[in-house]
Amino acid sequence: MANHKSSKKRAKQTITRTLRNKVQKTESRTVIKALRNAISTSSKEEAVALLPKLQSLLGTMASKGVIKKNNAARRTSRLVQQVKNL
């Protein structure tokens, strides 16, 4: 366990950030799953509606350091391509 005041603070910050990151990752997985489901059922209207939300979410996660920039770009690119092919 942390002994110094600064290390105690860092431990508390780590817990807070981990929870925040976990919430964002879970939300992104939910949206990705819904989008993939819409793509598989050929529901273009639903897929087009979900796409901006997903792009925003992935961009925010990348800028905050939850996921890497290239990871967000790759996921976005692949899903946009799949929606365009509908």
C-alpha positions as CSV (number, residue, x, y, z in Angstrom):
1,M,0.0,0.0,0.0
2,A,1.1,3.6,-0.6
3,N,3.0,5.2,2.2
4,H,3.6,8.8,0.9
5,K,0.9,11.4,0.5
6,S,1.6,11.7,-3.2
7,S,1.5,8.0,-3.8
8,K,-1.8,7.7,-2.0
9,K,-3.2,10.4,-4.3
10,R,-1.8,8.7,-7.4
11,A,-3.5,5.4,-6.3
12,K,-6.8,7.2,-5.9
13,Q,-6.4,8.9,-9.3
14,T,-5.6,5.5,-10.9
15,I,-8.8,4.0,-9.5
16,T,-10.9,6.9,-10.8
17,R,-9.4,6.8,-14.2
18,T,-9.7,3.1,-14.5
19,L,-13.4,3.3,-13.8
20,R,-13.9,6.1,-16.3
21,N,-12.0,4.2,-18.9
22,K,-14.0,1.0,-18.2
23,V,-17.3,2.9,-18.7
24,Q,-16.2,4.3,-22.0
25,K,-14.9,1.0,-23.3
26,T,-18.1,-0.8,-22.3
27,E,-20.2,1.9,-24.0
28,S,-18.1,1.7,-27.2
29,R,-18.5,-2.1,-27.3
30,T,-22.3,-1.8,-26.9
31,V,-22.5,0.7,-29.8
32,I,-20.1,-1.4,-32.0
33,K,-22.2,-4.5,-31.3
34,A,-25.4,-2.6,-32.2
35,L,-23.8,-1.3,-35.4
36,R,-22.5,-4.7,-36.5
37,N,-26.0,-6.1,-35.8
38,A,-27.5,-3.4,-38.0
39,I,-25.0,-4.2,-40.7
40,S,-25.7,-7.9,-40.6
41,T,-29.4,-7.3,-40.9
42,S,-28.9,-4.9,-43.7
43,S,-30.6,-2.1,-41.8
44,K,-28.9,0.9,-43.5
45,E,-30.9,3.6,-41.7
46,E,-30.1,2.2,-38.3
47,A,-26.4,1.8,-39.2
48,V,-26.2,5.4,-40.6
49,A,-27.8,6.7,-37.4
50,L,-25.3,4.8,-35.1
51,L,-22.2,5.7,-37.1
52,P,-21.7,9.4,-35.9
53,K,-22.2,8.3,-32.3
54,L,-19.5,5.7,-32.7
55,Q,-17.1,8.0,-34.4
56,S,-17.5,10.6,-31.7
57,L,-17.0,8.0,-29.0
58,L,-13.9,6.5,-30.5
59,G,-12.4,9.9,-31.2
60,T,-13.0,10.9,-27.6
61,M,-11.5,7.7,-26.3
62,A,-8.4,8.2,-28.5
63,S,-7.9,11.8,-27.4
64,K,-8.2,10.8,-23.8
65,G,-5.7,7.9,-24.1
66,V,-8.2,5.2,-23.4
67,I,-7.3,3.5,-26.7
68,K,-4.6,4.4,-29.2
69,K,-5.2,6.7,-32.1
70,N,-4.5,4.2,-34.8
71,N,-6.9,1.7,-33.0
72,A,-9.7,4.2,-33.2
73,A,-8.9,5.1,-36.8
74,R,-8.8,1.5,-37.8
75,R,-12.1,0.6,-36.2
76,T,-13.8,3.7,-37.6
77,S,-12.5,3.1,-41.1
78,R,-13.6,-0.5,-41.2
79,L,-17.1,0.1,-39.9
80,V,-17.6,3.1,-42.2
81,Q,-16.5,0.9,-45.1
82,Q,-19.0,-1.8,-44.1
83,V,-21.8,0.7,-43.8
84,K,-21.0,2.1,-47.3
85,N,-21.2,-1.4,-48.8
86,L,-24.8,-1.9,-47.5
